[in-house]
Amino acid sequence: MERYLNRCLSSLTLSQELMSMLEVIVINDGSKDRSSEIAHLFQTKHPETFRVIDKENGNYGSCVNRGLKEATGKYIKVLDADDWFDTKNFEEFLKALTLLDVDCVISDMQEVNDHGNLIEEVRYSLPTKHEFSLSYMIEHGICDFLWMHCVAYRTENLRAIHYHQSEGMSYTDQEWLFLPMSTCKSIYYLPKVVYKYLVGRDGQTMDPTVFKKNFRQEIKGTVIMATELSHQEKTDNDVFEYLKRRVFVRCNKDYGLFFLEFQMDTCYDEMVELDRLLHTHALSVYEELEKLYRFEPFRYHFVKRWREKGYPRKLWLLRTGMLLGNILHKRDK
């Protein structure tokens, strides 16, 4: 991350008054480039704000866990090393935090290229003048479209549930929107683009080539969330509904990629395991997935048929059979 880290940390260099309210914990996850050196330069220049922790490599979740352990601020927000904050809007964000006493603060974000040019903007249709609850987010369908880059949590909320993000694997970012959000009784929305999310970087975990190569880790992350959902059945109705929606959103993406884009026979065992787990521990998600279709304009329910046929391994045969079956059905009608 040496190429990106200076831009990232520079975006957190504010006025002296605001710097005194801000704690930046830089977790150097066993990097072998100049990342640690660059981070320590910021610590030397702004020792009251920046603190560098060098540790062995443990992947994304281990950085979040260490940061949460070390944090002393009232609120905590994650910033990836190749991303950055809109400094002016972040200043307003910090000022707003001094006036708030809520469990979660949501802000907006932009997907940008390496030159900072806008690719896509993420803004939310949420109340801006008052607090709202998790039930409001559920009712208005916001739960399905949350990004981890848009939230900041009350630190004590996460410690109260002994939050621990999965380590040693990629694609754990969705966990940051899972159990932590379930602790939030009061939420506030600040309609400012704070986060700049870099897209298009070579080697990025969400690069299609990298994602396809590591799809097993994505499925493993979904299994972790689905298993946790089964432990939450006796929680508050709104909390359980929120968690269920997050599991469904992730499953929806994974099933679609498995069947139609990657056609990954190599991940067959993992997908069958996930599907059977859902049937046992998250039946409502399992049933909702059965309604999905991907073959327009025929609306063929591929998940349902895959299950009915006993989880066939050769997905291209299933796809061909589904398509031909629907064409013949249309012709006969």
N, C-alpha and C positions, 0 to 999 in steps of 0.2 A: 504493500500500500504506500510505499515511499513516494510514488508519483502523485498521490492524491492527498496525503495526510496534511501537508501544509495548508492547502485550501480548506480542508475540513476544520482544522483547529483555528485558522485565522478567522473563520466565520463566527467563532465564539469569543473573539477579542472585542470587548465592548468598552463603554465608558467606565471609568474607575468606580463610580458609584454602583453600577450594575455588576461589575466584576466581583465586587465584594459580596454580592448576594449569590454568586454562581460558583458551583463546584464542578469542575471537569475532571472526571476520572478516566484516564487513558489506559485501556487494558491492552498491553502488547502481548499478543497470543503466540509467543515463540517465533516471531518473525526473524528472518535471517538477512533482511535488507537494512536500510537506514531508518526504518520506522521508529525504532526506539531512540535513536539519536535525535531525530526531528522532534519527537514528543518531549524529550528532555530539554531541548532548547526552549520550548514554550514554558516548561516548568521552571526553568532558571529565570526566565524573564517575568513570569507571573506566578510566583510561588504561592501566592494567596488563593489562587484559583485552580491552577493545573497541578494534577498529581499523576505520575506515571507508575504503573504497576507492570513489571516485566514478569512473565510466567511462562511455563511450558505450554506447548500447543494443546488445546483441548476443544477447539472448534467453537462455533458461535455461542452455544448455550453456556459454555463455561465462562465466557466473557461477561455475559449478562449476570450470571450467578455471582461472580466475583465483584462486579460493579455494585450489585444490590447489597452485598455484604459490607462493602466499604462506604457506601453513600451515607452522608449525614444530612442531606437536604430534605425538606418537607416533601418535595415532588421529585420524581425520577423519570428521565426520558432517554431513549436509546438513539444514538447517532452512529451510523456505520462509517468506517474510515474513508470510503470512496464517495460519500455523500457530504452535504454541507447544509447549513441553515442560511436562510435569508436573514442577514444580520439585523437589518432595520426592523423587520417583523418579529424577530426573536427578542429584540429589546422590548417591544410592546408586549410580547408574550410574557416575559419575565415580570414586567410591571403589573400585568394583570394577575399573575400568580400571587403577588403580595397582597392583593385585595380579596382573593378567593379562599374559601375553605370548603372544598369539594373533594370527592374521591378521584375524579378523573377530569382532565381537560383535553378536549378534542380541538385540533386545528387542521388546516388544509395543507396540501402538498402539491408539488409539481414533479412530473417525470421530465428530465432534461437530458440532453446529450453532453458530451465532454466539454463543449464550448458554452454550456449554460443555456442553449436554445431550448425553448419549450417544445416538448413532445405531446404531453397531455397534462391536464390539470384535474386534481381531485378536490372537489368542494362538496360540502354536505348541506342538505336542507334541514337545518336544526334551529331551534330557538336561539337567539343571540343575546337576549336581555335578562334571562333568568335560568335557573337550574332546571334540569329535567331528570327523569329516572330511566332505568334500563327498560322498563315497560314501554316508554315512549319510543325508544329506539327499535324495539321489537315491532310495535304497532305500525311504525312508519317504514319498516323494511330497511333500516340503516345497518342493522347487524350484518347483513350479507356483504356489505361493501366497505367495511372498515379496513384500514391499513395500520400496521403496527407503527408506522412512521408518523401517524397522526395523533397518537395518544401520549399523555403523560399521566402517571398514576401517583396517588399519595403513597409515599414510600412505606409507611407503616401498614397499609392494607396488604401489601405483598408479604411483608414479614409476618403478619398475623396468620397467614395461611401457610407459612413456611414454603413460600414459592420456590420451586427449583426447576429450571428449564433443562430439558434433555441435553446431554453433553456427548461429544464424540461423533456427531452426525450433523449434516446440513438440513435445511428446511424445517427449523424449529421456530421460525419467526411467528407462525400461527399460534403457538403456545402463549406468546405474549398477549394475544387477544382473547385467550381462552379463560383460564381460571382467574387471572388478575382482574379482568373485566367483571367477573361474577361477584366481586367484592364491592362493586361500585353502586352505592345507593343514590349518590348525587353526582351529576355530570354537568359540565359547562362547556359551551362551544364558543370558541374565539375564531371568527371568520377571517383568518389571516394565513397566508401561505408561509409557513415556517420551514418546512422540510423540502430540500431539493434532492430528489432521488435520481441518481445517475443510471441511465440505461445504455446498453450497447457496448459495455466494456468487455473486452476479450477475457474469457475465463470466469465471468460472472455466474453465480450459481443459477440464475434464472435464464442464462443463455440457453436456447433450445438444445444445442448440442450437449452442453454440460448437464442440463436437466434430464435429458434422455439417458445419459450415461449413469446418472445418480438416482434414477427413478425409484429404485428399491428403497433409498433413504426417505424419499417423499412418502411412499406407502407406509414405511415403518412409523413415520411421524403421525400419519392418519390413524394407525392402529393404536398408538399411545393416547391420542385424544379420544378415540371411540371407547377405549377401555376406561379412561377416566370418567367419561360420560356415564357409564354404568354404575359408577360409585356415587353419582350425584342425584339419583332418582328421588331421594327424599328431601332434596333442597327446596327452597322457595320456587314456586311455579315459574315466575319470570326468569329466575336464574337458570332453571333447567331448560326452559324454552330457548333462551339465548345460547346456551352451550350446545343444544341440539342443532340449532341453526348453523352454528360455526362448524360442527362436524359434517353436516349435510353439504355446506358450501365446499368444504375441502374434498369430500367424497365425490361430489358432482364433477369437480375438475379432474380428479384422478381417474374416475371411470371413463370419462370422455376421452382423456389422453390415451388410456390403455386400449380402448376399443378402436378408436378412429384415427388417431394421429401417430402414436408410436407403434401400435400393433405389436406390443412387446411380449412375445411368447416367452422370453427369458424371465419375465416377472409373473408368469402364470401362477406359480405356487403362492406368491405373496398376495396376489389379488384374490385368489380363492380363500386364503386364510382371512383376509380382511372381510370378505363378503359373509363368511360363516360367523365371524366375530360379531358383525352387525346384527345378524339374525338372532344371535344369542343375547347380546348385551345392549343393542340399540335398535330394537325392532321397528320403532317409528321411522328412523332414518332408513332402515332396510326397505320398508314398504314404500317410502316416498321415492327412493331411487328406482323402484320398479316401474314407476310411471314415466320415467325419462325416455325420450326418443332422440335419435340423432339423424335418422335417414329422412330428410325432407324430399319430396312433399308427402311421403307415405306415413310418417310418424310411427315408425316401427319401434316397438319397445325392446331395445336390444338387451338391456339388463335382465328383463323378465325372461326373454327367450334363452339367454345364456344359462340362466338358472334352470329353466325347464328342460334344457337339453343336457343337463348334468355337467355344466362347466366344460364345454369342449375346448381343447387346447389349441386347435388350429383355427384361429380367429378369422382368417381370410375365408375359410369355408363357411363359417357362420355368417359373415357379412354378405357373401355371395348368395347364400340360401335365403337370407332375409330379404335382400333386394329383389331376387327373382320371385319369391313368394308373394311379395306385395304387388309386383307388376302383374302377375297372373291373377291375383285377387281382384285387382282393378279392372283387368280385361273381362273377367267373368261377370263382374257386376254390370 
